[in-house]
Amino acid sequence: MNRAKIRSSLGQTPSLWLAMVLVTLVLGGCNNVRRSPLDQSLNSRFNDEQPSLSGDGRWLALVSNRNGTREILVYDLRNNQLVNLPGLNQANTIAESPSLSRTGRYLVYLSSIQGRPDIALYDRLTKKTDLLTLNYRQWVRNPKISPDGRYIVFETAKRGQWDIEILDRGPQIELDIAEGTPVENPPTPP
């Protein structure tokens, strides 16, 4: 086939056709990055930040963009692998500032939906998330959870300046305590 026949069969010059193929290949590679088995290590080629260590030193929570979006990951330092946390990271939500309880059962973090931050609590045992400041009118930031999971401290702009507030989840919650620790029954209300 000569050049004239190639041009007429393609309807363009070969260099234009080659450029279109290359652009298609390059743009086709610009999709969301999905986690592969190689991405299970603690340090990766991705942006990992805001680390938080559980009280027992086994679990590490961090914010990462390993899946193409900003999300919270939990890493098991004993088994050197990421832990699957169904229901933690929601679509169209920005998650940041993670904090872990003693054994990593409870994870408190800042969850922003449509730019409005709320403090969320994820229970790794039940795999459920509760928004703790859902109808809170003030801005909140930097939540931290106590080792037993009962108290959450955070910053609030309630008075037009950043102040500290403590949220008590109550004496009836299931505390995050080390295995084998004796448990006292809380007093029953009259």
C-alpha positions as CSV (number, residue, x, y, z in Angstrom):
1,M,0.0,0.0,0.0
2,N,1.3,3.4,-0.8
3,R,0.9,6.6,1.2
4,A,-2.0,7.9,-0.8
5,K,-4.0,4.8,-0.1
6,I,-3.1,4.9,3.7
7,R,-4.3,8.6,3.9
8,S,-7.5,7.8,2.1
9,S,-8.3,4.7,4.1
10,L,-7.7,6.5,7.4
11,G,-9.2,9.8,6.3
12,Q,-6.3,11.6,8.0
13,T,-2.5,11.7,7.8
14,P,-0.7,8.9,9.6
15,S,0.9,11.3,12.1
16,L,-2.5,12.7,13.2
17,W,-3.8,9.1,13.6
18,L,-0.8,8.2,15.7
19,A,-1.3,11.3,17.9
20,M,-4.9,10.3,18.5
21,V,-4.0,6.8,19.5
22,L,-1.3,8.1,21.9
23,V,-3.7,10.6,23.5
24,T,-6.3,7.8,23.9
25,L,-3.7,5.6,25.6
26,V,-2.5,8.3,27.9
27,L,-6.0,9.5,29.0
28,G,-7.1,5.9,29.4
29,G,-4.4,5.5,32.1
30,C,-5.8,8.5,34.1
31,N,-8.4,6.6,36.0
32,N,-8.7,6.1,39.8
33,V,-5.8,4.3,41.3
34,R,-6.9,1.1,43.0
35,R,-5.1,-0.6,45.8
36,S,-3.0,-3.6,44.7
37,P,-1.3,-6.1,46.9
38,L,1.9,-4.1,46.6
39,D,0.2,-1.1,48.2
40,Q,-0.4,-2.9,51.5
41,S,2.9,-1.6,53.0
42,L,3.0,1.2,55.5
43,N,5.0,3.6,53.4
44,S,4.0,3.8,49.8
45,R,4.3,6.1,46.8
46,F,1.0,7.7,47.9
47,N,0.4,10.7,50.1
48,D,0.0,9.3,53.6
49,E,-0.4,11.7,56.6
50,Q,-2.0,12.5,59.9
51,P,-0.9,9.2,61.8
52,S,-2.6,8.1,65.0
53,L,-1.4,5.2,67.1
54,S,-3.7,3.1,69.3
55,G,-2.9,2.9,73.0
56,D,-1.6,-0.6,72.8
57,G,0.7,0.3,69.9
58,R,-0.8,-2.3,67.4
59,W,-2.9,-0.2,65.2
60,L,-2.1,2.9,63.1
61,A,-4.8,5.1,61.5
62,L,-3.7,7.5,58.8
63,V,-5.2,9.6,56.0
64,S,-4.2,8.5,52.5
65,N,-5.0,8.9,48.8
66,R,-4.1,5.3,47.8
67,N,-7.5,4.7,46.2
68,G,-7.6,8.0,44.3
69,T,-9.6,9.8,47.0
70,R,-8.8,11.0,50.5
71,E,-9.7,8.4,53.0
72,I,-8.8,6.9,56.4
73,L,-6.9,3.6,56.5
74,V,-6.0,1.5,59.5
75,Y,-2.7,-0.5,59.4
76,D,-2.0,-3.5,61.6
77,L,1.6,-3.1,62.8
78,R,1.7,-6.7,64.1
79,N,0.7,-8.3,60.8
80,N,2.1,-5.5,58.6
81,Q,-1.0,-5.1,56.5
82,L,-3.9,-2.7,55.9
83,V,-7.2,-3.7,57.6
84,N,-10.5,-3.8,55.7
85,L,-13.0,-1.4,57.3
86,P,-16.4,-1.7,55.6
87,G,-18.6,1.4,55.9
88,L,-15.8,3.7,57.1
89,N,-15.0,5.7,54.0
90,Q,-18.1,7.1,52.3
91,A,-18.3,8.5,48.7
92,N,-18.2,12.3,48.5
93,T,-17.0,12.6,52.0
94,I,-13.6,14.0,53.2
95,A,-12.2,12.2,56.2
96,E,-9.3,13.5,58.3
97,S,-7.8,13.8,61.8
98,P,-8.2,10.1,62.9
99,S,-7.7,9.1,66.5
100,L,-7.8,5.6,67.9
101,S,-8.8,4.2,71.3
102,R,-6.7,1.8,73.4
103,T,-7.1,-1.4,71.3
104,G,-8.2,0.4,68.1
105,R,-11.8,-0.6,68.5
106,Y,-13.1,2.9,68.3
107,L,-11.9,5.4,65.6
108,V,-13.0,9.0,65.9
109,Y,-12.4,11.4,63.0
110,L,-13.5,14.5,61.2
111,S,-16.0,13.8,58.4
112,S,-16.8,16.6,56.0
113,I,-19.9,16.3,53.7
114,Q,-20.4,19.3,51.5
115,G,-17.7,21.2,53.4
116,R,-19.4,21.0,56.8
117,P,-17.2,19.1,59.3
118,D,-18.8,16.7,61.8
119,I,-17.1,14.4,64.3
120,A,-17.8,10.7,63.5
121,L,-17.1,7.6,65.5
122,Y,-16.5,4.3,63.8
123,D,-16.8,1.1,65.8
124,R,-14.6,-1.6,64.3
125,L,-16.5,-4.4,66.1
126,T,-20.0,-3.4,64.8
127,K,-18.7,-1.8,61.6
128,K,-21.0,1.2,62.1
129,T,-20.4,4.9,62.0
130,D,-22.2,7.5,64.2
131,L,-22.1,11.2,63.6
132,L,-21.6,12.7,67.1
133,T,-22.0,16.4,66.1
134,L,-24.7,16.0,63.4
135,N,-26.9,19.0,64.6
136,Y,-24.0,20.9,66.1
137,R,-24.1,24.5,64.9
138,Q,-20.5,25.4,65.4
139,W,-17.4,24.4,63.5
140,V,-15.3,21.5,65.0
141,R,-11.8,20.2,64.4
142,N,-9.1,18.0,65.7
143,P,-11.1,15.2,67.6
144,K,-9.2,12.9,69.9
145,I,-10.7,9.9,71.7
146,S,-9.7,8.7,75.2
147,P,-8.0,5.3,75.5
148,D,-11.2,3.6,76.9
149,G,-13.4,5.3,74.1
150,R,-15.7,7.1,76.5
151,Y,-14.6,10.7,76.1
152,I,-13.9,12.7,72.9
153,V,-12.1,16.0,73.1
154,F,-12.1,18.4,70.2
155,E,-11.9,22.1,69.2
156,T,-15.0,24.1,68.6
157,A,-15.7,27.7,67.5
158,K,-18.7,28.0,69.7
159,R,-17.7,31.4,71.1
160,G,-16.2,32.9,68.0
161,Q,-12.8,31.5,68.9
162,W,-11.3,28.1,69.1
163,D,-12.0,26.5,72.5
164,I,-11.8,22.9,73.8
165,E,-14.9,20.8,74.4
166,I,-15.3,17.3,75.9
167,L,-18.0,15.0,74.8
168,D,-18.9,12.2,77.3
169,R,-20.4,9.2,75.5
170,G,-21.8,8.0,78.9
171,P,-21.2,5.3,81.4
172,Q,-23.4,2.7,79.5
173,I,-21.1,2.4,76.5
174,E,-18.9,-0.6,76.0
175,L,-15.4,0.5,77.0
176,D,-12.3,-0.3,75.0
177,I,-10.2,-2.1,77.6
178,A,-7.3,-4.4,77.4
179,E,-8.2,-8.1,77.3
180,G,-8.3,-9.6,80.8
181,T,-9.0,-6.3,82.6
182,P,-11.6,-6.6,85.4
183,V,-14.7,-4.6,84.6
184,E,-16.7,-2.8,87.3
185,N,-20.5,-2.6,86.7
186,P,-21.6,1.0,86.4
187,P,-24.2,2.1,89.0
188,T,-27.7,1.8,87.8
189,P,-29.7,5.1,87.7
190,P,-32.5,5.3,90.3
